[in-house]
Amino acid sequence: MRTAEIAKRYLQYFEKQGHLVVPSASLISPNPTTLFTIAGMVPFIPYLMGEKTPPSHRMASNQKCVRTLDIDEVGKTTRHGTFFQMLGNFSFGDYFKEEAIHYAYELLTSPVEKGGFGIDPEILWMTTFTDDDEARQMWKNEGVDPEHIQILGMEDNFWTTGGPGPGGPCSEIYIDRGPEYGKDGGPVVDENRYIEIWDLVFENYMVDNVQSKTNLHIAGELKHKNIDTGAGLERLAYLLQGKQNIYETDEVFPVIEAAQKLTGITYGSDKDADVKFRVVADHVRSALMIMSDGVRPSNTGRGYVLRRLIRRTVEAMRSLGVMDPVIPNLLPVSEAAMEPNYPDLANTFHDVYEAACGEEDAFRRTLSNGIEILDVAVNKAKEDVQGKEETPVLSGDTAFTLHDTYGFPIELTLEMAAEQGVKVDEAKFRELMSEQKSRARKDALKKRHNVDLSVYDDFKKNLEAPIVFEGYTEIATRSRVLGIMQEGKGAVPAITAPATVEVILDHTPFYAEAGGQLADQGTITSDDGAVLEVDDVQKPIKDLIVHQCRLTEGTLVVGAEVTAEIDIERRGAIARAHTATHIVHKALREELGPQATQRGSEDAPNRLRFDFQWSKAPAKELMSTVEARVNERVRNNLRVSTQEMKFDDAIALGAMHLFGEKYGDVVRVVTIGDDGWSRELCGGTHVDFAGKIGAVSIMSEASIGSGVRRVDALVGQNAYEYGAREHALVSQLSDKLNARPDELAERINTLLAKLKESDNRLNAMYEQQLAAMVPALVEETKKSTARIKIATKNVGHFGSSDALRKTVLDVRGKLGDEAPVVVALAGVSDDDKPQIVIATNEAARKEGVKAGALVSAAAKMLGGGGGGKPDLAQGGGSDPSKIDAALSHVVEQAMKA
């Protein structure tokens, strides 16, 4: 039974049991703290937690998952894979334990011809939780041998989310592979012989104070009990297909077969080679599926995981003796194997293929540069300990040079060195990497601020107290100048206008650009007459706020007392945009789901830009719904509050945060709505009530890269002005069409329908005119005594291009094939542009007369271009007055053949 058939049977079975079958969610995790979807139940967490209302109380899916924590175990065991699929059926407050057990048993043991998997009940074993006598009795009721029902404790058979929330006992289903695979005695004795295929979780408790799997507090029973099950598709496949491991199933083994052909090595003939074959098959499939969900190779996050998978594939094949590119051969094989289960793979495969091949090409250049150096270093490490009872160690300096100079990833260095029995001083490598990153940050900041970063470091070290940002509550502060920086000079004691300077104050109301929010602008005026216009505010190093200013009057000295005041209108406009951004984010997640996580933003005066993770363009209707929801929340005038708390406490509250962003132990949480409707970690400035935003108009939604979409919106005054322009336009249309605004759509549709009807009538008239002239044109052309019979005519206005083309073909057909024939008709289209269509018969083509060449020459005379096949071609231009000349030219060129 093929893997796709197994998945199909599973979903069809549960559909018959009243479950809503939903497609797999993206591999891109909806949880910003994880890179990928790592379990089948992840997309259903909001329903299990009671955070959202499910579309159905019974649901089922085949969920794509990726886990790379055990990447080093891939190929070495029967069941470790980076990509896998989880079949799951879920109940949210509907059926519970008895039905879940019955459904699982019935599907597994029903005959194949009745839609089941046909598994012999005698080889099934079940584990149950210590206190779950109920589940054990239910298994017995299904006919399971009591000796095949075993008891395990909380560590193995009790499920929680790892934190406060639903939890409960579970029951796991195993298949006995037979005595040749291990000891008798069931799963409690040997989990190599007895393979787990399905886990049934019975969520009937609310748990809290979760310290570990065995140390938690059961707070009480859930009002609505849930069922959460997961069956490993790959495990079912290799057991039902009679294979030894997941790598030999129909979705994976074709890649191994292709790799055998490339290497000349037979799978099964060498243990070490077999491991590499399995690594290749697993990684190629994982890379295909990850890239098909929009991820591309990079040096960070998901892109780095993907890059590592591709590179491990290339290195494994290289170690098997293949020096030529392998992705062009292996990736299409994997796509063909996976397409029966995922037909949409074909839609993106071209782009995926190009990107994967490009990554391999780049890595091969890296390999060629680094392998020779690595080999020399490994041999030296071995020589250094020759005759000693020590393990050879490759220095961290060498590993760093390979990485920094030759682009050789540390993971590859570790793996290739280990293959030769050599360790790597990884601690020293990490130390050197940390130093390099620190230097890189300093270099980047030097370029940005045009001043030696050490000036800022030295300045900060000498501060008597931290700089205080008072912009959350104040729009102006009395401050003291702590430092003045001038380009090319660094710190200076004083400076006279006019000049561009950077100023550091002990207190400031100015917000420094961060988190997508643009910086404040405003003025700084000293008590002795210096006036500065603040254009930008940045933090070149942590906690040091630097005001980038134009000194327009007077002299500014260090130590001067000043008044720092922000542009309150700009601040208000930015605050409205920033709060609106949070509302847009939440509304998108409500409509698209938790996968629509933030990937960037910009909060500017009266406008916002929000980037989010999503693999395809949302429907226009959906974006209209998002806009309506955003403005509904604005009209609800939700309270916007801020609170500082520990990072872990904020995450426990459900606060959203950017994946990969670094946060301190204490974070600032911005909450919209007294019920915590939106909650995000954010250091920006906001309005205190959503109603102050006024309005939000979404102007566009578009892709900005693989799997990332961008929303641009107007906020506040800009949104009002946009609405006013739209209103004025509607008023103008109402006046012109003599219709009320609510009648405009109907009136315009009516006019368009009439216009279309008129066009159809006109085209019909043109077609009649064209058809009417065919007999005379044919008769006239047949009378010609020329070697090549040429029918040409300026038909004037002809309507549609299809009508003109049809007429040309009609004339050619009536002129027959006895003599060489060329038909050239030209006229003026609906948009008053000249067009020409030419056709030739086979006899004319044998004489060397080709329609494409004739059209190309004629279209040039019309001021345009065209072309086509030798038998039929068309073109156009911009000058109708040249039609007759163009037709004459066609005659001349045809007769020259």
HELIX and SHEET records of a PDB file:
HELIX    1   1 THR A    3  LYS A   16  1                                  14    
HELIX    2   2 VAL A   42  PHE A   44  5                                   3    
HELIX    3   3 ILE A   45  LEU A   48  1                                   4    
HELIX    4   4 ILE A   71  GLU A   73  5                                   3    
HELIX    5   5 LYS A   97  THR A  109  1                                  13    
HELIX    6   6 VAL A  112  LYS A  114  5                                   3    
HELIX    7   7 PRO A  121  ILE A  123  5                                   3    
HELIX    8   8 ASP A  133  ASN A  141  1                                   9    
HELIX    9   9 PRO A  146  HIS A  148  5                                   3    
HELIX   10  10 MET A  154  ASN A  157  1                                   4    
HELIX   11  11 PRO A  179  TYR A  181  5                                   3    
HELIX   12  12 LEU A  233  LEU A  240  1                                   8    
HELIX   13  13 ILE A  246  GLU A  248  5                                   3    
HELIX   14  14 PHE A  253  THR A  263  1                                  11    
HELIX   15  15 LYS A  271  SER A  292  1                                  22    
HELIX   16  16 GLY A  301  SER A  319  1                                  19    
HELIX   17  17 ILE A  327  MET A  338  1                                  12    
HELIX   18  18 LEU A  345  ASP A  384  1                                  40    
HELIX   19  19 GLY A  396  TYR A  406  1                                  11    
HELIX   20  20 ILE A  410  GLU A  419  1                                  10    
HELIX   21  21 GLU A  426  HIS A  449  1                                  24    
HELIX   22  22 LEU A  453  LYS A  461  1                                   9    
HELIX   23  23 ILE A  568  LEU A  592  1                                  25    
HELIX   24  24 LYS A  620  ARG A  635  1                                  16    
HELIX   25  25 PHE A  647  ALA A  652  1                                   6    
HELIX   26  26 ALA A  690  ILE A  693  5                                   4    
HELIX   27  27 GLN A  717  LEU A  737  1                                  21    
HELIX   28  28 PRO A  741  GLU A  743  5                                   3    
HELIX   29  29 LEU A  744  LYS A  782  1                                  39    
HELIX   30  30 SER A  801  LEU A  815  1                                  15    
HELIX   31  31 GLU A  842  LYS A  846  1                                   5    
HELIX   32  32 ALA A  851  MET A  861  1                                  11    
HELIX   33  33 PRO A  880  LYS A  882  5                                   3    
HELIX   34  34 ILE A  883  MET A  895  1                                  13    
SHEET    1   A 8 LEU A  20  VAL A  21  0                                        
SHEET    2   A 8 ARG A  58  VAL A  66  1                                        
SHEET    3   A 8 PHE A  83  PHE A  92 -1                                        
SHEET    4   A 8 HIS A 217  GLY A 232 -1                                        
SHEET    5   A 8 TYR A 194  ASP A 208 -1                                        
SHEET    6   A 8 GLY A 165  ASP A 176 -1                                        
SHEET    7   A 8 LEU A 124  PHE A 129 -1                                        
SHEET    8   A 8 ILE A 149  LEU A 152  1                                        
SHEET    1   B 7 LEU A  20  VAL A  21  0                                        
SHEET    2   B 7 ARG A  58  VAL A  66  1                                        
SHEET    3   B 7 PHE A  83  PHE A  92 -1                                        
SHEET    4   B 7 HIS A 217  GLY A 232 -1                                        
SHEET    5   B 7 TYR A 194  ASP A 208 -1                                        
SHEET    6   B 7 GLY A 165  ASP A 176 -1                                        
SHEET    7   B 7 PHE A 158  THR A 160 -1                                        
SHEET    1   C 2 VAL A 393  LEU A 394  0                                        
SHEET    2   C 2 LYS A 423  VAL A 424  1                                        
SHEET    1   D 2 VAL A 468  PHE A 469  0                                        
SHEET    2   D 2 HIS A 507  THR A 508  1                                        
SHEET    1   E 7 GLY A 490  VAL A 492  0                                        
SHEET    2   E 7 ALA A 476  GLN A 486 -1                                        
SHEET    3   E 7 ALA A 499  LEU A 505 -1                                        
SHEET    4   E 7 VAL A 546  GLU A 553 -1                                        
SHEET    5   E 7 VAL A 531  GLN A 538 -1                                        
SHEET    6   E 7 GLY A 522  SER A 526 -1                                        
SHEET    7   E 7 GLU A 561  ILE A 566 -1                                        
SHEET    1   F 2 ALA A 494  THR A 496  0                                        
SHEET    2   F 2 THR A 555  VAL A 557 -1                                        
SHEET    1   G 4 GLN A 598  ALA A 604  0                                        
SHEET    2   G 4 ARG A 607  GLN A 613 -1                                        
SHEET    3   G 4 VAL A 708  VAL A 715 -1                                        
SHEET    4   G 4 VAL A 696  GLY A 705 -1                                        
SHEET    1   H 3 VAL A 640  LYS A 646  0                                        
SHEET    2   H 3 VAL A 666  ILE A 672 -1                                        
SHEET    3   H 3 SER A 678  LEU A 681 -1                                        
SHEET    1   I 5 LYS A 789  GLY A 799  0                                        
SHEET    2   I 5 VAL A 821  SER A 829  1                                        
SHEET    3   I 5 PRO A 834  THR A 840 -1                                        
SHEET    4   I 5 LEU A 872  GLY A 876 -1                                        
SHEET    5   I 5 GLY A 865  GLY A 868 -1                                        
END                                                                             
